Amino acid sequence: MPLAELARVVSGCVGSKGLDVHALGAGDGKSETRLVQYLCDRRQVVDLRLCLLDISPPLVHAAYRHAADAVEPRGVACFALVGNFLDLRRIPVLSYRPACSPRERLYTMLGCTWQNLTDGPAFLRQLGDVANAGDLLALDVRLARAPAGDVAAITAAEPVVTQGPPPSCHEWLSGPIRRYCEGYQAITFRAELLPRGLVPGSYEINLLADVTMRPGRGERRTYTVIRGKSYDPAQLATALEPLGWRTLQSWPYGLGERPDHGLVLLQRM
Ligand SMILES: C[S@@+](CC[C@H](N)C(=O)[O-])C[C@H]1O[C@@H](n2cnc3c(N)ncnc32)[C@H](O)[C@@H]1O
């Protein structure tokens, strides 16, 4: 992930002011901590604070320990909160900024978290309500490999649509079902393609688990185990402007020959 490039542009926007990095859905916090390390390396932003938010208490715990060990020695104040990023108004430290504050804010949603939301644009509208003009937002998204709406092209470009998830992922994908779905007997996986998403140029591939239950526990259940949207960067930028988020820069990245992800830096207008 081009976090060093992101840090360079964020540093340029923030200058010598203080910066609060609000990591939404921080998970284990490793990417977010790496970003803050790059910000420290640039030595431009003088006063950094990192606040890690996740809905999972064990992940918040792990993220805090990792971040505090790595960046507190470099003078970064770290905080960690268990909470729901869909309800930021209830978390004043992430949503309220005193009018006199000279600090800048960078929200991050890394690890493709935004594309997992049921309604990504609604989330950005809600984040826009608590953000101030000039606040920054870093989103990490999967890039579309074919034009939205073209089922044949998407199916050709995305083997998972016909083949389902690879067997090597089955154990991982079935973990929550094995732990929490009492009475399950057998689990099979398949993919579902929604050729057009809410954002123009996007499509959605969901991974579904069909669960056969033991006799007497209900016949069959279907769970969505992964929701994955893919975006066209130019159409994404156009769609986010009316929501009050201007794209400052985006960096395609990935391991293959062709970048399959994009890191996007937005600014609240
Ligand atoms: C795909 S992971 C990304 C983790 C990390 N940012 C990374 O880059 O590896 C998404 C994270 O968001 C958290 N999450 C999901 N829904 C959430 C919610 N409503 N509020 C807060 N955290 C949430 C999950 O617990 C998970 O750790």
Ligand as a Chemical Component Dictionary entry (heavy atoms), coordinates in Angstrom:
data_LIG
# 
_chem_comp.id                   LIG 
_chem_comp.type                 NON-POLYMER 
_chem_comp.pdbx_formal_charge   0 
_chem_comp.three_letter_code    LIG 
# 
loop_
_chem_comp_atom.comp_id 
_chem_comp_atom.atom_id 
_chem_comp_atom.alt_atom_id 
_chem_comp_atom.type_symbol 
_chem_comp_atom.charge 
_chem_comp_atom.model_Cartn_x 
_chem_comp_atom.model_Cartn_y 
_chem_comp_atom.model_Cartn_z 
_chem_comp_atom.pdbx_ordinal 
LIG C1  C1  C 0  -11.219 -5.170 6.584  1  
LIG S1  S1  S 1  -10.747 -4.855 8.237  2  
LIG C2  C2  C 0  -9.475  -3.647 8.042  3  
LIG C3  C3  C 0  -8.556  -3.549 9.212  4  
LIG C4  C4  C 0  -7.373  -2.572 9.072  5  
LIG N1  N1  N 0  -7.820  -1.225 8.857  6  
LIG C5  C5  C 0  -6.415  -2.988 7.987  7  
LIG O1  O1  O 0  -6.110  -2.169 7.116  8  
LIG O2  O2  O -1 -5.948  -4.130 8.009  9  
LIG C6  C6  C 0  -12.162 -3.949 8.814  10 
LIG C7  C7  C 0  -12.159 -3.622 10.286 11 
LIG O3  O3  O 0  -13.293 -2.812 10.584 12 
LIG C8  C8  C 0  -13.883 -3.231 11.803 13 
LIG N2  N2  N 0  -15.299 -2.847 11.753 14 
LIG C9  C9  C 0  -16.282 -3.394 10.995 15 
LIG N3  N3  N 0  -17.445 -2.755 11.213 16 
LIG C10 C10 C 0  -17.178 -1.782 12.129 17 
LIG C11 C11 C 0  -17.985 -0.774 12.741 18 
LIG N4  N4  N 0  -19.284 -0.637 12.432 19 
LIG N5  N5  N 0  -17.404 0.067  13.619 20 
LIG C12 C12 C 0  -16.075 -0.055 13.919 21 
LIG N6  N6  N 0  -15.267 -0.990 13.370 22 
LIG C13 C13 C 0  -15.809 -1.836 12.469 23 
LIG C14 C14 C 0  -13.639 -4.718 11.840 24 
LIG O4  O4  O 0  -13.685 -5.212 13.169 25 
LIG C15 C15 C 0  -12.256 -4.840 11.205 26 
LIG O5  O5  O 0  -11.229 -4.797 12.160 27 
# 
loop_
_chem_comp_bond.comp_id 
_chem_comp_bond.atom_id_1 
_chem_comp_bond.atom_id_2 
_chem_comp_bond.value_order 
_chem_comp_bond.pdbx_ordinal 
LIG C1  S1  SING 1  
LIG S1  C2  SING 2  
LIG S1  C6  SING 3  
LIG C2  C3  SING 4  
LIG C3  C4  SING 5  
LIG C4  N1  SING 6  
LIG C4  C5  SING 7  
LIG C5  O1  DOUB 8  
LIG C5  O2  SING 9  
LIG C6  C7  SING 10 
LIG C7  O3  SING 11 
LIG C7  C15 SING 12 
LIG O3  C8  SING 13 
LIG C8  N2  SING 14 
LIG C8  C14 SING 15 
LIG N2  C9  SING 16 
LIG N2  C13 SING 17 
LIG C9  N3  DOUB 18 
LIG N3  C10 SING 19 
LIG C10 C11 SING 20 
LIG C10 C13 DOUB 21 
LIG C11 N4  SING 22 
LIG C11 N5  DOUB 23 
LIG N5  C12 SING 24 
LIG C12 N6  DOUB 25 
LIG N6  C13 SING 26 
LIG C14 O4  SING 27 
LIG C14 C15 SING 28 
LIG C15 O5  SING 29 
# 
